[in-house]
């Protein structure tokens, strides 16, 4: 019996999002995945050797008969990549994975375009449980909507259709809770490790606190879960903290601004 023909999927870009999408698609064993990048990158070899993807170091080499094209590049390059693609399959779908780029960035040369935005933080080394990752989708017409929803369902149990305004609002919220929060983790890490005189003082001590904070907001609204000296308006403690970081101007400004924000939030 002949093996079923696998659908061709093109992924453009070789970053973390591209890696995890390609890894999941290869695990499904239903697709023939090709990865393209505009220039040489050591990561391409890992797509080839570890994920068994076809790889090419040129966007000019992108095949024109795939069923699905997924653009996984920085927002400012999405339109340029889409504009230079040659796609002859009239039923092909062209997607980008951005939370902040408009669907119009994909142009109008191709009938079926859409958005496939995974609401998650991606690091190549960290495993992803796709079933728990919300996928935000958007399409320009009903013809493509069904196919995009079907594709997203193969990844996640939570697939949500949002227009651009709401997707952008969600993306900003994600930056606040993830990227900005992680920047504070970096500051905390550096603070603990700077001039430390104890081998027992390390960032891992904070992990139970971080975990408990995350657990609390599963059952409490964030405003109700707030604790700390700013909420209590404990000026004495806050002054001690500010003295400790008196020479770190950026962190000092952030401490003051966030403390003011907490006070205002608690007044509501």
N, C-alpha and C positions, 0 to 999 in steps of 0.2 A: 504494500500500500504506500502510495506517495505521501510524503510528509506535507502537512498544510503549509501553504506559502505564508511566511511571516510578513506583517505589515512593516513598511519602512518608516522609521522615525529619525528625523534629523535634529540634533541638539547643537546649537551654536553657542560657543563659550565653554570654558573648562574649569569654572570655579566651583564653589561648594554646592550651590543649588544644582548646577548641571550634574555634578558627581552623584548626588543622592537620587535625582530623577533617573539618571541612566542606570544606577545600581538597582533601583526598584523595577524598572522596565525589563532589565535583563533577567531578573529573578522570576518575572512572570512568564518568560520564555515564549512570548507571543509576538515579539517585535525584533526587527533587525535594526539595531541602533548604530547610527553613525554620528561621530562627534567632530565638529569643525572649529578651528580657531584661526584668527587672522595672522597669528605669528607663532613661532616655535615656543613651546612651554613644556617643561619636564613632566607636568601633570598629564599631558596627553599620553605619555607612555604607560601611565597607570591605568588610564581608561582602556588602553589596548591590552595590557598584560593581565590586569586584575579583573576587569569587567568584560573583556573580550569584545569590546566595541571596535568598529572600524574608525580610524582617526585620519584627519587630513589637516595639513598646516596651510590652508588657503580657503577663503570663502568663495573664491572663484570655482572651486572644485565641488561645491555643494550639488548633490544630485537633484534633478528636477522632477522626479516621479514619486517622491515620498508621499505618504498619507498625512503625515503630521510634521510640522516644523516648530521647534520650541526655541525661542531666543532667550538665552540666559546671560545677558550682558548688562553692563551699567546703563542706567536710564538714558544718558546722553547719546548712546550709540545705537539705541533700538531702531530709531527711524532710518538711520543710514544703512544698517544691516538689512532691514526689511526692504528698503528701496532697491538694494542691489541683488536681491535674491531672484533667481530665475525659476519659477515654479510652473510646470506645464500640466500637472494633474488638476483638473477643474474642481475636483472634490476635496483637494487638500485643505488642511486647517493650519493657520499660522497663529501661534500664541506667543505672548511674552509673559514673564513671570514676576513682573514688578508690581509692588503695592502702590506706587506713586506715579506711574506713567499712564497717560491716557491711552485708550484703545486705538485712538486715531493715529498714534505713533506708528502703527503697523501699515498705514496707508490704505488705499482703496483698490489697488491693482488685483488683489485676491479677494474672492467673494466671501470666504469663510475665515474671519479673524476673530480673536478673542483673547481673554486674559485667564491665566492659570496662576494664581498667587497663593503659594503655601504660607500660611501664617505661622512661621517657625524660625528659630535661629539655626543656622546651618554651619557646622564645622566639619571638615572632611573626616576627622578621626572619630567624631561622636556619632553613635548609632541613632537612627531616626525610626520611631514607631509611627509609620505613616497613617495608620488607622486613627490615631489620636490627633493628627495635624489638620486643623481646619483649612479647607481649600476654598478660596474666594474666586469665583468665576464671573466673567462678563462676556457677552457675545453681541454681535451687531445684528444678527437676524435669527429667526427660528430654525433655519436650515443648519446653522452651526451650533446652536444652543444644545440640541439633543446630543450631538457628538461630543461636545466639550464636557457636558455633564456625565456622559458615559465614561469618558476618559478619566475624569476626576474621581468618579466612584471607584475606580480600580486602585486608587491611592487611599482614600479617606472615608470614614463613616460620617464625616461632617462636611458637606459641600453646600456653600451658600452663594447665591447670586446677588451681587451688589453693583450699583451704578458707580461711576467714578468718584462722585463727591463722597459717598459713604465709604468707599474703599480707601480713599486718601485719608479720611478721618480715622479709620481703623489702623492704617499704616502709621500715622502719627502717634496714636495711642500705643502701638507696639514699640515704637522707638522710645517712648517715655518709660515703659515698664521693662524693656529689655536692654537697649543700647545705653540709655542714660544710667540705668541702674548698674549695669556692668561697669561703666566708667567709674562709678562710686566704689564698686568692688576693687577696681584697680587702685584707687586712692587709698582705700582701707588696707590693701595688701602692702602698698609702699610705705604707709604710715607704720604699720606693725613691724616691717622688716628694716626700717630706717633706724640705725643706731640702737638696735635691740640688744639688751644685755642679758636676756634670758633665752636659753635654747628651747624653753617650753612655750614661748610666745610665737605663735604662727597663725596664718590665716585660717587653718583648719578649725581652730577654736570657734570661729564665727559660723561655721556651717550649720550647726543645730539651730542657731538663731535665724539664719536665712531660711532654713527649711520650715521653722515654726511660723515665720512671717507669711510664707507662701500658703501653709496649711490654714492659717487663720482667715485669709481672704476667700477661702472656699465656702465659708459659712457666714462671714461678716462682710458688710460693705467696708471698703478700704478706710473710709473716714472713721468708722466705729473701731477699726482695728488699730488706729494710730496711737502710739505711745511715745514717751521720750521727753526730754527737757523742754523742747519748744512747745509741745502740747501743754505741759504743766506751767509754762512761762517761768521756768527756773533760770533766771538771769545769772545766778551765781555759777551754776554748772556750765552754762553756755560760755561765760567769760573764761573759765578754765580751759575749755576746749579751744577757744580762739587764741588764747595765749600759747597753747601747744603748737598751733600751726601759724603763728604770727609771721613767719618768714615765707610761708607758702601762700602768696597773694591770691592765686586762682582758687585754691581750695577754701581759703578764708572767705572770699566773696560768695562762693557757692554755699558755704555753711550758713552765712548770714541770710542769703536770699531764700534758701530752703526753709530756714527757721521762720522767716516772715510768712512764707507761703503756708506753712503748717498752722501758724496762728490764725491767719485769715480763713483757712479751710475749716478750722474748728469753730469759728464764729458763725458759720452758716447753720 
